[in-house]
Amino acid sequence: MTHLTNMTFMTITNQQYDQVIRSCKEIFLRKAEDYGTAWRVLRTISIVDQIFIKAQRIRTIQQKGEQKVADGIAAEFKGIINYAVIGLIQLELTDDAPEEMEIAVVSKMFDKYVQTAKDLMNDKNHDYGEAWRSMSQESFVDLILMKLQRIRQILNNEGRTIMSEGIDANYLDIINYAVFALILI
């Protein structure tokens, strides 16, 4: 019985995950149609700063209990996901890769990295259960901010780590924390 229940929860989580990602991808591709891949000029630190701005805004809204700019918390979490995907794409591409990319290529890269994040989520859910369902939105924001600090430290260490995960692993966790927050919203 427990196995059946766990399988049901995994199915529901995967469906909810896919729904969040579909919404993010729609925004991502529409912006690519409007702006092209202008984000190709961003370096890792700039991507980290963009995610930081969004996470810090969520934290400020949480602490103050009000907001003055129309975009809500859900929109900021979607932006965090999309910038983390941009970060992963940028890590893959070389400096001599073209700045302007076709939407079909960007779409496939988006899918590739989101699938990697989803696979990681499923592996962690296997080991941890769905502990994230009992977590607060505040914790997800704090964890995202911590992951950004880790990326900054890795950059300060010129990309070297002794025993820690790299920048890519931190981006993948950021994607998953933001997806979890959106599922719980």
C-alpha positions as CSV (number, residue, x, y, z in Angstrom):
1,M,0.0,0.0,0.0
2,T,2.8,2.4,0.9
3,H,4.5,1.7,-2.5
4,L,1.3,2.6,-4.3
5,T,0.9,5.8,-2.3
6,N,4.5,6.8,-3.0
7,M,4.0,6.1,-6.7
8,T,0.8,8.2,-6.7
9,F,2.6,11.1,-5.0
10,M,5.5,10.9,-7.5
11,T,3.0,11.0,-10.4
12,I,1.2,14.0,-8.9
13,T,4.6,15.8,-8.3
14,N,5.8,15.1,-11.8
15,Q,2.5,16.5,-13.3
16,Q,2.7,19.6,-11.1
17,Y,6.4,20.0,-12.0
18,D,5.6,19.8,-15.7
19,Q,2.8,22.3,-15.4
20,V,5.1,24.8,-13.7
21,I,7.8,24.3,-16.3
22,R,5.4,24.7,-19.2
23,S,4.4,28.1,-17.8
24,C,8.1,29.1,-17.4
25,K,9.0,27.8,-20.9
26,E,6.1,29.8,-22.5
27,I,7.5,33.0,-20.9
28,F,11.0,32.1,-21.9
29,L,10.2,31.5,-25.5
30,R,7.9,34.5,-25.8
31,K,10.7,36.7,-24.5
32,A,13.1,35.0,-26.9
33,E,10.7,36.0,-29.7
34,D,10.7,39.6,-28.4
35,Y,14.4,40.0,-27.5
36,G,16.2,37.2,-29.2
37,T,18.9,35.7,-27.1
38,A,20.2,39.0,-25.8
39,W,21.0,37.2,-22.5
40,R,24.0,35.6,-24.3
41,V,26.0,38.6,-23.3
42,L,25.6,37.8,-19.6
43,R,28.4,36.4,-17.7
44,T,27.8,34.0,-14.8
45,I,28.1,36.7,-12.1
46,S,25.4,38.8,-14.0
47,I,23.1,35.8,-14.1
48,V,23.7,35.2,-10.4
49,D,22.9,38.9,-9.7
50,Q,19.6,38.7,-11.8
51,I,18.5,35.6,-9.7
52,F,19.6,37.4,-6.5
53,I,17.5,40.5,-7.4
54,K,14.4,38.3,-7.8
55,A,15.0,36.2,-4.7
56,Q,15.8,39.3,-2.6
57,R,12.5,40.9,-3.8
58,I,10.5,37.8,-2.8
59,R,12.2,37.9,0.6
60,T,11.5,41.6,1.1
61,I,7.8,41.1,0.2
62,Q,7.7,38.2,2.6
63,Q,9.2,40.3,5.4
64,K,7.1,43.4,4.8
65,G,3.9,41.6,4.0
66,E,3.2,43.9,1.0
67,Q,4.4,44.9,-2.4
68,K,4.2,48.0,-4.5
69,V,5.2,46.6,-7.9
70,A,2.6,44.6,-9.8
71,D,4.6,41.5,-10.6
72,G,3.9,39.0,-7.8
73,I,6.0,36.4,-6.1
74,A,5.0,33.6,-8.5
75,A,6.3,35.7,-11.4
76,E,9.6,36.2,-9.6
77,F,10.0,32.4,-9.0
78,K,9.4,31.8,-12.7
79,G,12.0,34.4,-13.5
80,I,14.4,32.6,-11.2
81,I,13.8,29.3,-13.0
82,N,14.3,30.9,-16.4
83,Y,17.5,32.7,-15.4
84,A,18.9,29.5,-13.8
85,V,18.2,27.7,-17.2
86,I,20.0,30.6,-18.9
87,G,22.9,30.1,-16.5
88,L,23.1,26.4,-17.4
89,I,23.0,27.2,-21.1
90,Q,25.7,29.8,-20.8
91,L,27.9,27.3,-18.9
92,E,27.6,24.9,-21.9
93,L,28.2,27.4,-24.6
94,T,31.7,28.6,-25.5
95,D,32.7,32.2,-25.8
96,D,32.8,31.9,-29.6
97,A,29.2,30.5,-29.8
98,P,26.9,32.8,-31.6
99,E,25.1,35.4,-29.5
100,E,21.9,35.1,-31.5
101,M,20.4,31.6,-31.4
102,E,17.4,30.1,-33.1
103,I,14.3,29.7,-30.9
104,A,14.1,26.0,-31.8
105,V,17.7,25.5,-30.5
106,V,17.1,27.4,-27.3
107,S,13.9,25.5,-26.8
108,K,15.7,22.2,-27.0
109,M,18.4,23.4,-24.6
110,F,15.7,24.6,-22.2
111,D,14.1,21.1,-22.2
112,K,17.5,19.4,-21.7
113,Y,18.3,21.3,-18.6
114,V,14.8,21.2,-17.1
115,Q,14.8,17.5,-17.6
116,T,18.2,17.2,-15.8
117,A,16.7,19.2,-12.9
118,K,13.6,17.1,-12.9
119,D,15.6,13.9,-12.9
120,L,17.6,15.3,-9.9
121,M,14.3,16.1,-8.1
122,N,13.0,12.6,-8.7
123,D,16.2,11.1,-7.3
124,K,16.2,13.3,-4.3
125,N,12.4,12.7,-3.7
126,H,13.2,9.0,-3.7
127,D,15.7,9.4,-0.9
128,Y,14.1,12.2,1.1
129,G,10.4,11.5,0.4
130,E,8.6,14.7,-0.4
131,A,10.0,16.6,2.6
132,W,9.9,19.8,0.5
133,R,6.1,19.8,0.7
134,S,6.4,20.6,4.5
135,M,8.8,23.4,3.9
136,S,7.9,27.1,3.9
137,Q,8.2,29.5,1.0
138,E,10.6,31.5,3.1
139,S,12.9,28.5,3.3
140,F,13.0,28.1,-0.5
141,V,14.0,31.7,-0.9
142,D,16.7,31.4,1.8
143,L,18.0,28.2,0.1
144,I,18.1,30.0,-3.3
145,L,20.0,32.9,-1.7
146,M,22.5,30.4,-0.1
147,K,23.0,28.7,-3.5
148,L,23.8,32.1,-5.1
149,Q,26.4,32.8,-2.3
150,R,27.9,29.4,-3.1
151,I,28.2,30.2,-6.8
152,R,29.8,33.6,-5.9
153,Q,32.3,31.8,-3.8
154,I,33.1,29.3,-6.6
155,L,33.6,32.2,-8.9
156,N,35.9,33.9,-6.4
157,N,37.8,30.6,-6.3
158,E,38.2,30.8,-10.1
159,G,35.8,27.9,-10.6
160,R,37.7,25.5,-8.4
161,T,36.1,23.4,-5.7
162,I,37.7,20.9,-3.3
163,M,34.8,18.7,-2.5
164,S,31.7,20.7,-3.4
165,E,29.4,20.6,-6.3
166,G,30.0,23.0,-9.2
167,I,28.0,26.0,-10.4
168,D,25.8,23.7,-12.5
169,A,24.6,21.7,-9.5
170,N,23.7,24.9,-7.7
171,Y,21.6,26.1,-10.7
172,L,19.8,22.8,-10.8
173,D,18.9,23.1,-7.1
174,I,17.7,26.6,-7.6
175,I,15.4,25.5,-10.4
176,N,14.0,22.8,-8.1
177,Y,13.5,25.1,-5.1
178,A,11.7,27.6,-7.3
179,V,9.5,24.9,-8.8
180,F,8.6,23.6,-5.4
181,A,7.7,27.1,-4.2
182,L,5.4,27.5,-7.3
183,I,3.8,24.1,-6.7
184,L,3.0,25.0,-3.1
185,I,1.6,28.5,-4.2
